[in-house]
Amino acid sequence: MLAAVALIVFGPQKLPEIARSLGRFMSEMRRMASEVRSEFSLGLDDDSDDEPAPGGDEPVADEDSSAIEDAAPKPRSEES
């Protein structure tokens, strides 16, 4: 149905030229999308090897727990 409308709107002389242009455009878009996909893939692969992931296997010193204990309110002793 779309081809019939295009044939009526553009005519038989212009239709092959428009089809070629559309084909070139679609080919260029596919090529560009493929390049972007490969760049993202390469970029993600490179980043994962450079830095260790946060929360990795390294033990973390628990320095904050003593500060929390010091800051916690002490229970009042019942002196009467």
N, C-alpha and C positions, 0 to 999 in steps of 0.2 A: 504494500500500500504506500509506503514511504517512497519507494522508487517511482511509482506512478505519479505521485505528487511532484517529486523532483523533476521528472521528465516534462510535466506540464508547465512547471514554473520556469525552469531553465532552458528547456528546448533540447532537441537531439544533438545540436552542434556543440553546445556548451557542456553537456552532461559528462562526456569522457574526460574533459579537461578538469572539471570539478572533482570527479572521482579520483583522478591521479593526484591532485593537490591534497585531497582528503587522505589518500593512502600514504603520501609522503609525510603528512602531519602526524598520522597515527604511528608510523614507523619511528619518527623522531621522538615522539612522546614515550614509546616503549623503550627506546635506547636510553633516554634520559632517566627513566624510572629504574632501569637496570643499573645504571651507573650510581645513582643515589643509593640503591639497595646495597651494592657492593662496597661503597664508601662507608656506610653505616656498619656493615658487617666487619670491615677491616678496623674501623675505629673502636668498635666494641671489643674485638679480640685484643687489640693493643692495650687498651685501658685495663683489662682484667689481669694482665701480667705485670704491670708496673707497680701497683700498690696492693698490699694485703687488704683483704676485706675487713671492715670494722667488725669487732667482736669475734676475731679469729681465734686461733688456738693458743695465743699468748696469754699467760695468766695476768690478771689485772690486780694490782694492789688495792686493797679496800681501805683507802685513807679516809674516805668520807664517813665511814661508820663511826669512828671515834669522835668526829666533830658533831655528829648527830647525837651521840650519847652525852657529850658534854653540854650540848645546848638543851637537852630535854630537862623539863622541870623535875626537881627532886621531890619525892613525897615528904610532906611535913611530918615531923615526929610529934607525937602527942605528949606534950609536956604540960602538966597542969600544976 
